[in-house]
Structure formats: structure tokens, C-alpha cells
Amino acid sequence: QRRTRGLPPTRFAKGWRELVDHARDLGSTVPTGHTRKEQAALLGAHNIGHLAAAADAGVFGPGDPDEKSVNAYWESIDQARLRMSQKVGRLARIRAAIILRSLRPQTPLRAHRSTAVAS
């Protein structure tokens, strides 16, 4: 559903969420409330900073991305998930396949832009 439902910018954001949820299912700690760039830095071993930047561009860039861009982004997400899975042992992959943590309701997708407070 994340891949196919919603406007293109929303589907970019959902792609990133899919990747972060997969990392959590595999045992990585990724706190909520961080920007995509910060989350990518926390998952540095997976080399996914370019996917965080692509999600931000898809969400905040001028105009809506086209269907081809959304599909290409999701293909990259699928490849990154596969690489993440290959870096852990068999038991971790099995646990990730049956873990229910990522099925819990989550907070709504947010822009995750930091704002400065004027004094």
C-alpha cells in the first residue's frame, strides 16, 4: 500500500518510511523525530544518504514527481532493503519477517523540517 497509495510526494515519503521500518525490523535503532538525513547518518553502514536526499527532493521539490520517478525510487528502496538483509544473519532475517513492530500504527508522515524559533 505504501508503494501505490497517495500522491507521488507521499509515496516518496512512504518509501523512506519503508526503508527505516525494515532497518528497525533487522535490529537497527532509528529514533523518531529525526530528519531523513539524520536517520540516514544513523544508518551510515547501509550507505542510504542518497535515498534520504531523493525522498526530500520528491517531497519538497518543485512540482510533483512523475510516476516513473516514483517507481525508480521504490526500486532503489527494494535494492537497499535487500542489501540491508544480506548484512545480517539468517536468524535476524527470519525475525524481521515475522516481527510485528512495523505493523503498529505510526505517527502521520511529517516533513521533518527543523524550524528555528525566533526570540
Backbone as a ProteinNet text record, in pm:
[ID]
protein_1_A
[PRIMARY]
QRRTRGLPPTRFAKGWRELVDHARDLGSTVPTGHTRKEQAALLGAHNIGHLAAAADAGVFGPGDPDEKSVNAYWESIDQARLRMSQKVGRLARIRAAIILRSLRPQTPLRAHRSTAVAS
[TERTIARY]
81.1	0	85.6	197.5	284.3	332.3	358.8	413.5	310.5	183.3	84.4	-21.9	-34.8	-141.7	-87.9	-163.9	-129	-65.9	-48.5	16.2	164.7	229.7	372	460.5	445.8	531.1	509.2	385.3	354.6	417.3	417.6	475.2	627.2	691.6	834.2	856.8	776.6	790.7	765.4	666.6	636	747	814.1	927.8	1038.2	1066.9	1169.4	1126.5	998.7	949.3	963	936.8	951.5	1094.8	1189.9	1330.8	1370.1	1326.2	1357.3	1290.7	1166.6	1099.5	1173.9	1224.3	1298.8	1427	1494.6	1616.7	1584.7	1474.6	1433.7	1401.5	1329.3	1295.4	1420.2	1525.8	1651.3	1736.3	1688.6	1757.9	1827.5	1823.4	1886	1800	1865.2	1795.3	1789.6	1667.9	1647.3	1540.3	1581.9	1483.9	1388.8	1267.7	1172.6	1205.8	1149	1167.8	1292.6	1366.3	1485.2	1451.7	1531.3	1515	1560.2	1524.8	1569.3	1721.8	1782	1928.4	1990.3	1932	1983.2	1963.1	1847.3	1823.4	1923.4	1950.7	2047.3	2185.4	2221	2350.6	2356.5	2246.1	2241.2	2252.6	2210.9	2219.3	2335.3	2439.9	2552.8	2613	2612.4	2671.9	2598.6	2476.5	2396.4	2408.1	2477	2501.7	2372	2279.4	2149.3	2121.7	2224	2206.2	2144.3	2180.7	2124.9	1974.2	1927	1782.8	1707.9	1771.8	1711.8	1700.3	1805.8	1804.5	1699.2	1685.7	1585.6	1444.6	1421.7	1289.8	1259.6	1357.8	1336.8	1307.5	1378	1353.8	1215.1	1173.1	1040.6	928.1	953.7	852.6	852.5	971.2	981.2	1019.6	1052.4	1096.1	983.9	1019.7	917.6	828.8	700.1	607.3	606.4	517.2	507.6	594.2	663.3	739	644.3	693.9	611.1	614.6	528.6	514.9	646.4	717.6	844.9	945.4	948.6	1039.5	1002.6	872.5	827.3	866.6	842.3	876.5	1026.6	1106.9	1253	1298.4	1237.7	1272.5	1240.8	1123	1086	1175.2	1220.8	1316.5	1444.8	1488.6	1607.9	1584.3	1464	1429.2	1436.1	1379.6	1383.8	1527	1612.7	1753.1	1822.9	1794.7	1856	1808	1680.7	1628.7	1698.8	1720.2	1789.1	1932.5	2002.5	2140.3	2142.7	2045.2	2037.7	2019.6	1929.8	1902	2023.7	2101.1	2219.1	2330.1	2324.7	2428.9	2404.1	2288	2258.1	2248.3	2249.7	2242.5	2103.1	2096.5	1970.7	1864.3	1902.7	1807.2	1747	1828.6	1778.7	1681.7	1709.8	1617.9	1484.1	1490.3	1366.3	1286.9	1355.3	1288	1224.9	1295.5	1242.8	1119.4	1114.1	1000	873.7	890.5	772.5	746.4	836.6	820	701.2	628.1	508.4	529	647.7	675.1	638.6	675.7	649.8	504	422.5	280.8	197.1	258.2	186.7	153.4	42.7	11.8	126.5	155.5	264.5	212	296.5	259	245.5	162.4	147.5	281.1	292.1	412.8	425.3	543.9	569	684.6	693.8	800.1	935.7	940	1065.1	1160.7	1106.3	1190.5	1213.7	1336.7	1362.6	1331.7	1277.1	1244	1314.2	1361.7	1427	1321.8	1337.8	1244.4	1299.6	1221.8	1264.7	1247.2	1346.7	1334.8	1310.5
-118.9	0	125.4	123.7	240.8	277.1	176	195.5	254.5	220.9	254.1	355.3	383.7	474.6	613.6	712.6	850.4	920.5	1049.3	1131	1097.1	1126.5	1094.1	1143.1	1267.2	1306.4	1219.5	1181.6	1095.6	958.2	909.1	776.7	778.7	892.6	905.7	896.9	970.8	969.2	829.2	761	625.1	526.9	550.4	466.3	476.5	598.7	617.3	548.9	565.7	502.1	350.2	295.1	150.1	106	183.9	150.9	159.7	263.9	279.5	169	135.8	25.9	-105.5	-129	-252.1	-254.5	-143.1	-134.7	-163.5	-108.2	-134.8	-282.3	-340.6	-482.6	-569.9	-525	-600.8	-574.2	-484.6	-462.3	-328.5	-243.4	-111.4	-20.3	69.6	168.9	297.9	340.8	465.4	543.6	641.8	717.8	796.6	817.4	900.1	1046.9	1132.4	1276	1332	1251.7	1297.5	1323.2	1405.1	1426	1301.3	1292.5	1178.2	1174.6	1290	1297.7	1246.2	1283.4	1236.2	1085.7	1036.7	892.8	818.1	870.8	806.1	803	910.9	914.3	807.5	788.1	685.3	544.7	531.8	403.4	405.8	479.1	503.1	378.9	268.2	145.7	96.5	144.4	98.5	189.3	300.7	391.2	428.4	491.5	525.5	675.6	755.4	900.8	952.2	892	935.7	910.4	806.5	778.1	877.6	922	1026.2	1155.8	1190	1311.9	1302	1185.3	1166.8	1179.6	1127.1	1140.4	1286.9	1359.5	1502.2	1577.9	1544.4	1609.9	1575.9	1452.2	1411.3	1475.9	1501.8	1561.2	1713.5	1773.6	1918.9	1987.6	1911.4	1969.7	2042.4	2117.1	2190.7	2094.2	2108.4	2021.7	1880.9	1801.1	1661.1	1574.5	1475.7	1381.6	1299.6	1253.4	1170.2	1024.8	945.3	804	727.6	760.3	694.3	719	841.4	874.6	799.3	790.5	717.4	570.4	510.8	369.4	345.3	434.9	421.5	433.7	524.5	539.5	411.8	356.1	234	116.6	111.4	7	22.2	145.8	171	131.2	156.5	115.6	-36.3	-106.6	-253.3	-305.4	-245.2	-287	-260.3	-145.4	-112.7	-208.9	-243.9	-340.5	-475.6	-517	-643.4	-639.3	-528.6	-514.8	-516.7	-448.9	-449.3	-592	-664.2	-801.5	-891.2	-867.9	-950.9	-926	-813.8	-780	-840.8	-901.5	-961.8	-1112.5	-1181.2	-1326.6	-1378.3	-1507.8	-1573.5	-1554.3	-1566.3	-1550.8	-1410.4	-1309.3	-1171.6	-1152.6	-1214.6	-1204.3	-1272.3	-1387.6	-1457.8	-1374.9	-1322.3	-1239.1	-1116.5	-1054.4	-936.5	-970.7	-1092.3	-1132.9	-1153.1	-1186.4	-1213.8	-1107.4	-1013.5	-910.8	-821.1	-780.3	-701.2	-552.2	-514	-375.8	-276.5	-306.7	-211.8	-212.2	-301.9	-303.7	-218.8	-173.4	-87.3	45.1	107.1	240.2	336.2	421.1	515.1	656.2	746.5	886.5	923.7	1022.1	1062.9	1106.7	1092.1	1137.5	1287.1	1329.5	1471.2	1512.5	1641.5	1694.9	1677.1	1674.3	1661.9	1775.8	1891.4	2009.1	2069.7	2106.5	2173.9	2321.1	2380.8	2522.2	2594.8	2711.1	2793.8	2874.2	2887.3	2965.2	3105.2	3201.9	3341.8	3389.8	3461.7	3512.5	3660.1
0	0	0	69.9	72.7	-67.4	-145.6	-280	-376.6	-359.4	-461.5	-419.6	-292.6	-248.3	-219.3	-262.3	-232.7	-351.2	-335.1	-436.9	-443.2	-554.8	-567	-451.2	-402.3	-289.8	-166.1	-142.3	-27.9	-46.1	-167.2	-193.2	-178	-207.4	-178.5	-27.5	49.2	194.9	250.2	195.5	241.2	204.7	93.5	57.4	160.5	202.9	306.1	435.1	470.9	593	583.8	467.5	446.4	475	427.2	446.3	593.3	661.6	804.2	884.9	853	923.4	904.2	784.4	758.6	842	848	929.7	1076.3	1125.3	1264.2	1283.3	1188.3	1198.1	1202.2	1135.7	1134.9	1259.2	1346.1	1472.7	1486.7	1386.6	1397	1483.5	1553.6	1632.6	1552.5	1521.6	1448.5	1523.7	1603.4	1680.5	1590.5	1638.2	1565.7	1589.9	1508.5	1526.8	1461.6	1389	1319.2	1172.4	1108.3	965.3	891.1	764.8	685.3	678	662.4	655.4	785.9	899.7	1027.8	1043	999	1005.8	918.3	799.5	709.8	774.4	844.8	913.2	1023.1	1094.2	1198.1	1138.3	1013.6	943.3	844	876.7	787.5	724.7	795	741.6	617.6	599.2	485.1	362.9	378.1	265.2	192.6	265.9	209.2	209	228.3	228.9	100.3	-11.8	-140.5	-148.1	-78.9	-77.9	10.4	118.3	202.5	122.7	49.9	-32.3	-142.6	-203.5	-308.8	-252.5	-131.7	-69.2	-41.5	11.5	37	-91.7	-198.4	-327.3	-379.8	-362.4	-408.2	-329	-200.9	-114.9	-125.1	-123.4	-113.9	-244	-346	-472.4	-544.4	-646.9	-722.1	-801.1	-787.9	-860	-804.2	-858.3	-816.6	-906.7	-848.2	-930.2	-1018.3	-1131.3	-1218.4	-1171.9	-1231.1	-1193.6	-1214.4	-1319.4	-1348.1	-1235.5	-1183.6	-1073.1	-945.8	-920.2	-801	-812	-927.7	-946.9	-935.5	-991.5	-982	-836.5	-761.2	-620.1	-542.9	-567.4	-497.1	-536.6	-658.2	-697.4	-617.1	-597	-515.3	-370.2	-320.7	-184	-172.1	-269.6	-268.4	-268.4	-348.1	-353.8	-221.3	-159.9	-31.1	77.8	75.5	172.5	157.1	33.6	8.1	61.4	35	86.3	238.7	301.1	448.1	499.2	436.4	479.9	463.6	359	334.2	435.4	505.5	603.3	740.4	759.8	889.3	873.6	984.2	981.4	951.1	931	895.6	1003	1128.5	1237.8	1238.3	1214.7	1210.9	1094.3	982.4	866.9	896.6	963.6	999	1098.3	1199.8	1299.6	1233.6	1139.6	1069.8	987.8	935.5	853.7	937.4	1065.3	1147	1252.8	1269.6	1372.6	1338.4	1438.6	1416.9	1444.8	1486.7	1524	1413.5	1290.3	1182.7	1137.4	1191.8	1157.6	1251.9	1362.3	1455.8	1390.1	1432.3	1379.3	1410.7	1314.1	1331.5	1326.8	1367.9	1359.3	1212.7	1180.8	1040.9	981.6	850.5	782.8	800.7	837.2	855.8	768.4	748.5	664.8	730.6	862.7	937.8	907.4	881.9	866.5	1002.5	1029.9	1157	1138.8	1240.6	1234.7	1346	1315.3	1415.6	1487.6	1616.8	1697	1708.4	1664.4	1673.7	1815.8	1864.6	2001.3	2002.3
[MASK]
+++++++++++++++++++++++++++++++++++++++++++++++++++++++++++++++++++++++++++++++++++++++++++++++++++++++++++++++++++++++

